Structure formats: structure tokens, C-alpha cells
Amino acid sequence: TTTTTTTTDDQQPQSSHRSLTLRGIVCPHAGYSYSGPTAACSYQALRHELQHTADVASSSAPSSQSSSSRIQTIVVLHPSHHVYLPGCAVSGAHQLETPVGNLRVDSDLRDEILQLGQGPRFSIMKQDEDEHEHSGEMQYPYLAHVLKHLNLLQHVKVLPIMCGALTVDQEVQYGRALCPMLHRPHVVTVVSSDFCHWGSRFQYNPMPSASLNKNNNSNGIGIGMPIHEYIAQLDRRGMDLIAAQRPGAFADYLKETHNTICGRHAIAVWLRAMESGSSASPASSSASSDTEESSLQIQFVKYAQSSAVTSRRDSSVSYAAALATQRQAAI
């Protein structure tokens, strides 16, 4: 049974309106029967944005106008579940096969990242590591389906990037390194992450009576509430920090709660990249460096859990969908 805790479809930003452009999405990577309805909220917005690309691609607009007006690359930032990776790695594939169509990999962008002269080094995923990582794999059929529907499989490329076990400083460094690429108007980012994995099989089962910080203050998460509501409020704290684009505070929250957000490093790298491009001051690993004002807006539009936990015998995984939009500069 899937329990949906928060659905805010009426508040979903209309990225199809051309005053707003979609810059990225956050979506889950569990089995489609579990997380598919949540992921659909993110991919619906991406489909709307890609519709403009399809319109431009099919028009008679000059090539220079076409290339500057459409999405050309979708970067997929995802975690590593099966191999220890002390950095970030790009896919070495030239094509990603899915049951609904094959995706072309942006080898030019990959080469550009691998040839960066300064900052952290990127490695290349081994083929078996790439193929066995479900957090990337589960995104590709969604992308292929949307691109095929819009006749864009030959026009839009993808580039998967695995984000490993990074320190906060490394998150900053990799975010800075990817900043120029992720800020390009023809690049959109997909950030793959589930949220809280609760239960003994995940070795994480805090209860509502447990304090969530060093001051024994539960931050409003009180004794006696149902466990699934406690999990939702625990997730919501992290989601609020992501939406506020406060990667330093998000890192502090993770250190405090140990919430099992599997894509936390991918999320942090993305936030740092967007922070580096929108702030005049250098990004740092402290919460004080967080950008308070940005033209980028991040909004969570759906939250769900695989099941409603009511006892320690239960388990659940949380799913969230978010959209990152940016208002176009006035001409």
C-alpha cells in the first residue's frame, strides 16, 4: 500500500509557461509500482519543457536560434549503491538501451568533464557498475518514453554522473566543477534520490520519542504521533532545506539526523553547482555560506511513502518529486 502524505499538484509551477524554464528535477528511483506516481510529477514538467524543444526542432527557425532555444543534454546525477566511490564518475557508455527506446550519451560533455584542468577529478564508471546501478537505470525508461513521444530521441542526449561517498568539501568542489555545464541554458539536470529508508532492514528506525538534535529537542516531532507521520516530518525538514537551497544546512541536518536519503550526495553536488552559479561569493562548506536569494526556485510537488509504518516490524521508503525553475530574463 502506498500512502501519499503530501500532494501539491495545484501548486505545481507551470514550467510550460515560457516565462519560466525548467532547470532540473528531483525524482525517486524505486520500482515503478511504488514510486512511479511520484516520479511522474517530475517527468510531466520535463515533458512540458521538452515540448518547446520539439516545437523548435520541427520549426523552420535558423539553426543558431534552434540551438539556443532547446534542451540538448539531460545530465542525470545519481548515487552509488553497490560500489565504493570516493568521488564522482561519468558513464562510459555511448548508448543506454531501454525497453522503450535507446538514449544517446553526450560524449562531448563527458570529454569536457574528464579534461577539466582544475578541481576534483572525475573517473569513468566500469560497464558493470553502470549497468547494476538502479538509481540511474530507473530514470532512463522515463527519459526514453518522454523523448520518444516527442520525437526527440535523436535530438537530446543524456550524461549519467555517479556521485559517490563524498565529504562536504568534496560536494562543494564537484559542484563548482559542474557549475558551468549545469548552468548552460540547453542543459537540464535530473537528480535521482529516494528519501527516508525506515526499518530494521535499513538499520534505521528512529521513533517519535527520539530526540533529533544535541539539545534533546525534537523540533516539533512529538511523542505519540504515528511513526509514518514522524518519518514524513523528518523528511520534510530535509526537503525544506533543499527547497531553500541551503546545502550547508542540509549537510548539518544529515549529520544530526542520519536520515537515509540515498541520493544525498547527488542532491548536495547539484545544490552546490547551482549555488556557485548564482552567488557572487564563493561557496563554502558552512551553513553561513548558503544563498538566501536566487533566481532559481525549487519546489517539492509530491511526497509519498511505500507504506504507512505503524510499528517497529514495518518498513518503508519515502519518495519525493521536486521541480527547479528559473524565470527567464526580460528581453
N, C-alpha and C positions, 0 to 999 in steps of 0.2 A: 504494500500500500504506500502510495506517495502522498505525503502531506505537504501542501503548499502553505507556507507561513505568510509570505508577502507577495502579492502580485500587484504591480502598479502600471498596468498596461495603459490606463487612461493618461498617465503622466509620461509615457514614453516619448522622448524627443523625436520630432519628425525630421529625421535626417534627410528625407527625400525632398524637403523644402530646401531650395538652393541657397538660402542664407546660412544654412548650417551644413557642414561637411562631417562625415563620419571619419574619425581618425583611428579608432580602434574599438575592439570589443573584448570583453571577458566572458568566457563561457566554459561550462563543465566538460568533462571527458569520460563520464561513466557510461555504462550501457545505455543504448538509446531508449529502451523502455523505462529506464529510471530518470535519466537527465535530459532526454530529448526535448520534452516540452519547455524546459528552461533554456536550453541551448537555442531553441527555435526563436526565442525572443531576441537574441543577439543576431542570429543569422537573417531574420526578417529585416532588420535595419541594414545589414550589409547588402542584402539583395536590393533594397531600395537605392542604396548608394551606387551599387554596380549597374542599376538600370540606367543611370545617367551615362556611365561608361559605354553601355550598349548603344544608347541613343547616339552618342558621339561617334562610336566606331562605325555605325551604319549610315551616318550622315555624309554629306559631301564637303565637310569642313576641311580647310587646309591641314596638312599633316602636322604643322607646328602647333596649331590650335588644338588638334586632336590629342597630341601627346601631352599637352599641359592641362587638359581638361578631364582626363580619365585615369582610373586606377590601373596601374601596370603591374604592381607587385603586392602580394599579401605575405607579410612576414608572420610566421607562427612561432611565438615564444612558448616553450613548454618545459616542464620539469623532467628530471631523470628518476625513474622509479626502480630501475634494475641494475644500473652500473654507477659506481662512484666516479663522479666527475668534479674535479676541483676548479672548474672554470666553465666556459661556455663552448659549445661545439656546433658547427653548421652541418647540415645534411650534405653528404657527398653524392647524393643521387642526381640523376639528370631528369628523371621522371618518377612520379609517385602514382602507382596503379591503385585504382579503387573500383568497386563493382559498378559504379555509375559513370565512370569516365576517368581518364588519366590527366594528372596535373603536371604541367611543365615547371621545372625548377629554374629559378633565376640564377644561372651560373655566373653572370656578370657581377651581380651584387655579392654573391658568395666570394668571388675572387677579390673584390674590393675589400671585403671584411678581412679576408685572410692576409691581405697585403698591407693592412694598416701598419704604419711605421712606428706609431707611438701608442702607449696604453697597453692594456692586457692582451694576451694572445688568444686567438680562437683556434680550436682544433677542428678536425673533421670526424664526424661520427663514423664508426665502423658500420657496415651494412646491417649486420645482425642486431646491433644496438639500435639503429634507426628503425628497423622493422619490428622490433619487440617492444618499442616504447609506445604504449597505448595512448598516452596523453597527446601525442601528435597524431597517431593513427586515427583516432576517433574524430578528429577535425576534418580530415581530408575528404571523406564522402560528403559531408555537408558542403564544403567548398566546391567540390566537383559538381554536385547537384545544382547549386546556385549558378555556377558558371555555365554549365551545360544548358540550363533553362534559358539563359540569356545569350546563348551562342558566343560565349567568351572564353571557351577553353583554349583557343589558340591566341587569345589576346592578353590574358592575365596570367602571370607566373606566380609561383609561391617560393618561399625560402624558410624551411624549418630551422630553428635555432634552439638547441637544448641548453637549459640553464641548470647547472649542477649545484653542488653544495657550496654556496658562496658565503663569504663573510659580508658584513655590511659594507666594508670598504670596497670589496670586490664588486658588489652590486652597484656602487657609485661609479667605479671605474668602467665596468662594462656598459652601464647606462650612458656614460659620457661618450664611449667609443661608438655606440649605436645611434647616438643622438642625431647626427647629420642625416643618416639614412632614414630613420623613422619619422623625421620631420619633413621629408620630401612630400610634396602635395600628391604625388602619384603612388605613394606607399601607404597601405593600411595595415594595422597590426592586429592579430588575433592572439590573445593571451589565454592559454589553456590552464584551467585550475578548478579543482573541486575545493570545497571548504571543509568544515569540521568532519573528521572521521572519528566517530564516537563509539566506544565499546571495547570490551576486553580483547577482541581480536586485533584491534588497532593499538592496544596498550595505552589507551587514553580514554578515561571515563570519569572526569571530574563531576561532582554533584553540586546541586544548588547551594548546599551548605558550605561548600569550599570557598575560601577567600581567593580572590583573583589578583591581589597585589600584596606588596610587602607590608602595607598598613592594615591588613586584615579587613579591607573594605571591599565588599562585593560589587561596588559600583551599581547598586540598584538591582542586582540579580539575587533575589532573596530566597531564604529557606522556604520550602513548601511548594514552590512552583513546579509544574510538571517538567520533567527532565528535557523534553523536546523544546519547551519554551526557553529553558535555560540555555540550551545549545544555540537556539536562534538568536538570543540576545548576545551570547558570546561571539557568534559570527558577525552580528550587526555592528559590534564595536569595531571589528577589523574592516568591515565594508565601509563604514563611515569614514575611517581614516584614508582608505583608498579613494573614496569619492572626493574627499577634501584635498587629495594629492599631497599627503604628508608622509612620505616614505620613511623619514626618521622616526616619526611617532608610530608608524606601522611596525617598524623593527622593534621598538620598545614594547609594543603590545605583544608581539610574538615572543619576546624574551620573557615577558611577565606571565602570559597565559599558556605558552607552549601549544597553542591551538594548531591542530594538524592540517593546516592548509597546504596541500601538496605542491601547489604552484606558487608558493610564497616568494621564491627567488625570481621566478619569471615576472611576477607582478612587480616586485621591487625594481628589477632592471628596467622594466617599461616605465615605471613612475620616475625613476632617476633620469631616463632618457628624455622624457617629456619635460621634466623639471629643468634639465640643463639647457634645453632649447628655449624655454620661456622666461627664465630668470637671468638677470644681468649679473647676479652674484654667483660665485662658484658653488656647486652642490657639495655638501659635506655629509658625514655620517651621523650628525647630531640632529635631534628633532628641531633645534632652533633654526636650522637652515631651510626648513620646509617652506615652499612657496605658498603664500596665502592668497594671492590673486593671480589668476591665469586666464587666458582666453579659452583654454581647454576646459570643458565641463565633463565630469564623469558622473553618471547616474546609474544606480542599480535599478533594474526594471522588473526583476523577478527573483524570488528566493524559494527554494523548496528543499525538502528532506526526503530521503529514500523511504523512511518510515518514522512513525512517531514513537520515540523512545519513552517508555513509562517505567522501566525497571533496569537494574544492572545487567539483566540477562539479555537485554536487547542491544541492537547496534544500528547505526545509521550513518549515512554520508550526506553532507549538505551540498546544494548546488546553487549557484548564483549567476545571473546574467547582468552585464553592465555595458553601457554604451559611452564612448568618449567622443564628444562632438566639439567642433570648433566653428565659431562664427567667421564667415568669410569677411575679409577686409573690404571696406567700402571702396568702390571704384570712383 
